Amino acid sequence: MYEFKHESERKEKKFKIYLFLFAITVLIYTFIDFFDLGIKKVSEFRVVISLLIYGVILYFGLHRKLWAEVMIKFFVWLNIILLFIIITVKVLGL
């Protein structure tokens, strides 16, 4: 299907924003996982595995694989919702 130049530029800009948000949310949740868990061995193992998974998704996302782009969008929205829930619980003290 054909698309105009401004449409492709808008898609590219939207994709770059999702990549930026993906990187930021990965850093935030890595920080939370690394410093919030009490058990050191589980925490380190969990951080390494999650960073490997995020790295694989980012690698294939940069190569424009459709499944990786969907996973990036899914993780961005999921992490934003979870971060909002975490902040709400911390503020309300539940």
C-alpha positions as CSV (number, residue, x, y, z in Angstrom):
1,M,0.0,0.0,0.0
2,Y,1.2,3.4,-0.9
3,E,1.6,6.2,1.7
4,F,2.5,9.8,1.6
5,K,5.8,11.2,2.9
6,H,4.2,12.9,5.9
7,E,2.5,9.7,6.8
8,S,5.8,7.7,6.8
9,E,7.5,10.5,8.7
10,R,4.8,10.4,11.4
11,K,5.1,6.6,11.7
12,E,8.8,6.9,12.0
13,K,8.5,9.6,14.7
14,K,5.9,7.5,16.6
15,F,8.2,4.5,16.5
16,K,11.2,6.5,17.8
17,I,9.1,7.8,20.7
18,Y,8.1,4.2,21.5
19,L,11.8,3.2,21.4
20,F,12.7,6.0,23.8
21,L,9.9,5.2,26.2
22,F,10.8,1.5,26.0
23,A,14.4,2.4,27.0
24,I,13.3,4.7,29.8
25,T,10.8,2.2,31.3
26,V,13.4,-0.6,31.1
27,L,15.8,1.5,33.0
28,I,13.2,2.4,35.6
29,Y,12.1,-1.2,36.2
30,T,15.7,-2.4,36.3
31,F,16.4,0.2,39.0
32,I,13.3,-0.9,40.9
33,D,14.1,-4.6,40.6
34,F,17.8,-4.1,41.5
35,F,17.2,-2.0,44.7
36,D,13.7,-3.0,45.9
37,L,14.1,-6.8,46.3
38,G,15.6,-8.0,49.6
39,I,17.1,-11.3,48.3
40,K,20.3,-10.5,46.5
41,K,20.7,-13.7,44.4
42,V,17.1,-13.7,43.1
43,S,17.3,-10.0,42.4
44,E,20.6,-10.2,40.4
45,F,19.3,-13.2,38.4
46,R,16.0,-11.6,37.7
47,V,17.7,-8.3,36.5
48,V,20.1,-10.2,34.2
49,I,17.3,-12.3,32.6
50,S,15.0,-9.3,32.2
51,L,17.8,-7.2,30.6
52,L,18.5,-10.1,28.2
53,I,14.9,-10.3,27.2
54,Y,14.5,-6.6,26.8
55,G,17.8,-6.5,24.7
56,V,16.5,-9.2,22.4
57,I,13.2,-7.4,21.9
58,L,15.0,-4.1,21.3
59,Y,17.4,-5.7,18.8
60,F,14.6,-7.2,16.7
61,G,12.6,-4.0,17.1
62,L,15.4,-2.0,15.6
63,H,15.4,-4.4,12.7
64,R,11.6,-3.7,12.2
65,K,10.3,-7.1,13.0
66,L,6.5,-6.8,13.4
67,W,6.3,-9.0,16.5
68,A,9.0,-7.0,18.2
69,E,7.3,-3.7,17.5
70,V,4.1,-5.1,19.0
71,M,6.0,-6.3,22.0
72,I,7.7,-2.9,22.5
73,K,4.3,-1.1,22.4
74,F,2.8,-3.6,24.7
75,F,5.7,-3.3,27.2
76,V,5.6,0.5,27.1
77,W,1.9,0.6,27.9
78,L,2.1,-2.2,30.5
79,N,5.1,-0.5,32.3
80,I,3.4,2.9,32.3
81,I,0.3,1.4,33.8
82,L,2.3,-0.5,36.4
83,L,4.4,2.5,37.3
84,F,1.2,4.5,37.8
85,I,-0.1,1.8,40.1
86,I,3.2,1.7,42.1
87,I,3.2,5.4,42.5
88,T,-0.4,5.5,43.6
89,V,0.2,2.7,46.2
90,K,3.3,4.4,47.5
91,V,1.5,7.8,47.8
92,L,-1.6,6.3,49.4
93,G,0.4,4.0,51.7
94,L,-1.7,0.9,50.9
